Amino acid sequence: MTRQLPVAGSEHPAPAGAQCVGACDPAERFKIVLILRRQASAEFHELVDRLTANDPAARPVSREDYERRFGASAADIERVEQFANAHGLAVEEADASARRVVLSGSVQQYNAAFGIDLQRFEHQVGKTTHHYHQPSGPLHLPDDMHEVVTAVVGLDNRAKAQPHFRFVPTNQANAPATAAQTLAGVPGAPIRPPIRAARAVTRSFTPLQLAELYSFPAGDGSGQCIALIEMGGGYDTADLTAYFKELGVSAPRVEDVSVDQVTNAPTGDPNGPDAEVTLDVEIAGALAPRALIAVYFAPNSEAGFVDAVSAALHDSQRKPSVISISWGAPESAWSQQSLGALNDALQTAVALGVTVCAASGDSGSSDGVSDGADHVDFPASSPYALGCGGTHIAASNGRISQETVWSDGEDGATGGGVSATFALPDWQKGLRVVRGSGGAGALVRRGVPDVAADADPATGYEVRVAGTDTVVGGTSAVAPLWAALIARINAARGTPVGFANAKLYAQPSAFNDVTSGSNGDFSAAPGWDACTGLGTPVGSKVAAALGSA
């Protein structure tokens, strides 16, 4: 009989304050996803290493070539199907290119197949009680499947996005906000859109004005596709039509992509996840109006996150060249297996020549975790993502007069710090990190963020959500701004930039260096820092740094 062995890193951390309330109903049914190993894994990792090192001879592969060379093997898919059949689990889908096998079954069947005990949990967040299930211990797999299966996602169905925010109408832009207009983050909420409304707006900007301040190169993103990853909510086409008309920009083509049966479902509530979705579309669309804006709607869970990114990467119809992610979680909130699965997808992005821009979070150096330690947000902390931090910007006569770290204490601050998970990438070697206490030392692990842009709600972005003109901020606005800049550059080059980090770190003069402010435990300093990264873009110089085709 084949031995069942525990899978390293498959334990699921429960959020602080969550209570186990008993075993799951054995008859409850749901789907899970098994992610399989790549064919030619050594060849794949050699390619990724060369691309991240900016090897001029290395070239990304096409989606078709990727599937042929690096997809899952037929033998591995057959082995998983045999495992499923032995335990009465149905194979709903087998996708060799994305290396995914979707299974459906009951709690009882999953418990037996994976040697687990699925338990029900309750978690109180503010006045809302969330219910979810997850395994009480590690997963187990037969010893001949440990190398075949790299991750099992979906056994933890905790809805991890907690978008608690309010907007300040633009007609109150210079009025002090009431308590009801103040956005407070939810401590410990693992995945959330890093987006905040202003307590009091001192000066707001349209995306076009910020593009001018940041010297974006001319262009409209023609021929490109920007993928937006969204974990619920939706947008109203009437908002987009009115917004782009008011800006004087031709409305971009926006397409919805359903992932795991989730669709564009706006609630009409400007204080819910609709705000995140609409913000992303309006910023990206305003700055790259001739690009296709593809919005991938997925369930709000670890499995949904992985599936959405995978769907964008392997979309052979739309072929996104850049992905914008405005959602994240502290590294400590993820199971190591799920974190690894999403990081694996970001390596696929490198191989395919897709740039991934990820918001670094809105809760400063703690990233909303109340244990007194420093935390960084994932996926922004992945060495395969371009982590996007935030600033406070002041401008006059069409120029930036001052730019500092965005930090409003309890009302929000840019995420940033040093990863507890990822090693120091080559392109960050030799950098130093400055702490708020004044101490400085060598950066020894992956530093976050890489780049920045305006994120302070007090100098926020003018957008339209649920029929209301509002001013918002947060690093969730920075990711689509950078994605649109990359789309413009891609269109001008005629070929995608792909992995950009190494080239950008080699050209620090392409940035407005931000040297004032802190995000809690880390301070700005000349050059790279753990608040604003390299700084904010001088768009024309960024385009030059990323080179010609």
BELVENJO-V661691 format. One record per pair of residues at least 6 apart in sequence whose ideal C-beta (glycine too) atoms are under 6 Angstrom apart, sorted by the first residue. I is the first residue (numbers start at 1). GAP is how many residues later the second one is. Records with the same first field share a line. If there is no record, write none. Layout:
I=GAP / GAP
This chain:
2=140
3=140
4=111 / 136
5=138
6=132 / 134
7=131 / 132 / 134
9=327 / 328
10=128 / 129 / 327
11=127
12=122 / 144 / 323
15=108 / 173
16=172
18=103 / 105
19=103
20=99 / 101
21=99 / 101
22=98
24=83 / 94 / 96 / 109
26=81 / 82
27=79
28=79
29=77
31=71 / 73
32=71 / 122 / 123
33=67 / 69 / 120 / 121 / 270
34=46 / 67 / 115 / 118
35=64 / 115 / 116 / 306
36=36 / 40 / 63
37=113
38=6 / 32
39=31 / 34
40=29 / 30
44=26
47=304
48=299 / 302 / 303
50=8
51=7 / 299 / 448
52=447
54=448 / 449
60=292 / 293 / 438
61=290
63=253
67=30
71=25 / 26
72=24 / 27
76=72
77=17
79=69
80=21
81=10
84=7 / 19
87=22 / 26
88=21
89=14 / 16 / 20
90=14
92=10 / 12
93=9
94=7
97=217
98=212 / 216
107=11
111=7
114=25 / 26
115=25
116=19 / 23
117=19
118=15 / 17
119=17
120=13
121=11
122=7 / 9
123=7
125=37 / 61
132=25 / 26
133=24
134=22
135=20
139=13
151=186 / 190
153=149 / 150 / 153 / 185 / 188
154=149
157=144
159=141
160=30 / 31
161=30 / 31 / 70 / 139
162=24 / 27 / 30
163=30 / 110
164=22
165=18 / 30 / 31 / 32
166=15 / 17 / 31 / 105
167=30 / 103 / 303 / 305
168=9 / 13 / 29 / 30 / 33 / 303
169=301
170=299 / 301
173=28 / 31
176=24
177=22 / 23
182=17
183=13 / 14
185=178 / 183
187=181 / 183
190=139 / 143
191=136 / 138
193=83 / 133 / 134 / 283
194=165 / 167 / 168 / 280 / 281 / 282
195=81 / 279 / 281
196=166 / 216 / 261 / 277 / 278
197=260 / 275
198=259 / 260 / 262 / 273
199=212
201=257 / 270
202=256
203=256
204=256 / 258 / 267
206=256
207=76 / 79 / 80
210=244
211=76
213=182 / 187
214=323 / 325
215=323 / 324 / 325
216=269 / 323
217=271 / 322 / 323 / 326
219=269 / 272 / 273
220=69 / 70
221=67 / 69 / 70 / 266 / 267 / 270
222=68 / 269
223=268
224=67 / 97 / 263 / 266 / 267
225=67 / 69 / 93 / 94 / 95
226=58 / 65 / 67 / 96 / 257 / 261
227=67 / 85 / 93 / 96
228=52 / 67 / 96
229=67 / 79 / 96
230=47 / 65 / 67
231=67 / 69 / 96
232=41 / 68
233=39 / 40 / 41 / 44
234=30 / 31 / 32 / 40 / 43
235=31 / 42 / 43 / 46
236=30
239=39 / 225
242=222
243=39 / 221
244=7
247=39
249=37 / 40
250=39
252=33 / 37 / 41
253=39
254=39
255=39
256=8 / 39
257=37 / 39
258=39
259=37 / 39 / 48 / 49 / 52
260=38 / 39 / 44 / 47
262=35 / 36 / 37
263=34
264=33
266=8
267=7
268=198
270=195 / 196 / 198
275=190
276=50
278=187
279=184 / 193
280=46 / 200
281=12
282=181
283=194 / 197 / 198
284=9 / 196 / 199 / 200
285=8
287=197
288=196 / 199
291=196
294=24
296=12 / 15 / 16
298=6 / 9 / 10
302=36
306=35 / 36
309=36
310=35
312=8 / 11
313=35 / 36
321=169 / 175
322=33 / 161 / 164 / 165
323=33
324=33 / 155 / 156 / 159
325=33
326=33 / 150 / 153
328=33 / 49 / 50 / 52
330=37 / 39 / 45
331=47 / 50 / 89 / 90
342=37
343=39
346=10 / 36 / 38 / 39
347=37
349=7
350=34 / 149
353=143 / 145
355=131 / 142 / 145
356=29
357=29 / 31 / 122 / 125 / 126
358=21 / 22 / 27 / 29
359=29 / 116 / 117 / 120
360=17 / 20 / 27 / 28 / 29 / 55 / 56 / 88 / 89 / 115
361=6 / 16 / 54
362=50 / 112 / 113
364=49 / 155 / 156
365=9 / 52 / 154 / 155 / 156 / 157
366=9
367=8 / 10 / 48
369=6
374=43 / 147
376=41 / 43 / 72
377=38
379=6
380=7 / 68
381=38 / 65 / 67
383=39 / 42 / 63
386=64 / 114
387=61 / 62 / 63
388=61 / 63 / 87 / 90 / 91 / 94
389=25 / 27 / 60 / 63 / 143 / 144
390=16 / 24 / 62 / 65 / 85 / 88
391=12 / 15 / 61 / 63 / 123 / 141 / 145
392=12 / 14 / 64 / 67
393=10 / 61 / 66
394=7 / 8
395=6
403=111
404=112 / 113
405=112 / 113 / 114 / 119 / 126 / 127
406=8 / 49 / 50
407=6 / 110 / 112
413=106
414=105 / 117
416=32 / 33 / 103 / 106 / 114 / 115
417=31 / 105 / 113
418=27 / 29
419=26 / 27
422=24
424=20 / 21
427=74 / 75 / 78
428=19
431=12 / 97
432=8 / 10
433=10 / 97
434=6 / 89 / 91
435=86 / 87
436=82 / 85 / 87
447=83
449=84
450=51 / 83
451=82 / 83
452=80 / 81 / 84
453=25 / 28 / 83
455=18 / 19 / 20 / 23
456=17
457=16
460=11 / 12 / 13
461=11 / 16
462=9
463=9
485=54
486=11
489=8 / 54 / 57
490=6 / 7
493=56
494=55
495=54
497=49
503=42 / 43
507=38
508=26
510=28 / 31 / 32 / 35
511=23 / 24
512=23 / 24
513=22
514=10 / 18 / 21
515=9 / 11
516=8
517=7
519=12
522=8 / 9
524=7
528=6
